[in-house]
Amino acid sequence: MSLMLLLVNLERILVSLMLLLVNLMFLLVSLEQILVNLERILVSLMLLLVSLERILVKHRNEHAFFHCHYDAS
């Protein structure tokens, strides 16, 4: 009788461990999705910074040209 109780308890422990592993798997998948989304955000920010840099360089070059033009006259 006590062996049967021991086996039942062992089965419950194993089932609990299995459920824990499944939950950990879902957690890891969620963390992976978060990291992928963070990577996308960082890429978007990088592209935004590149665009801003191009705008600033264009703006600087336009003003440098006009400034030199005014100095020449």
Sequence and secondary structure as in RCSB ss.txt:
>XXXX:A:sequence
MSLMLLLVNLERILVSLMLLLVNLMFLLVSLEQILVNLERILVSLMLLLVSLERILVKHRNEHAFFHCHYDAS
>XXXX:A:secstr
 HHHHHHHHHHHHHHHHHHHHHHHHHHHHHHHHHHHHHHHHHHHHHHHHHHHHHHHHHHHHHHHHHHHHHHH 
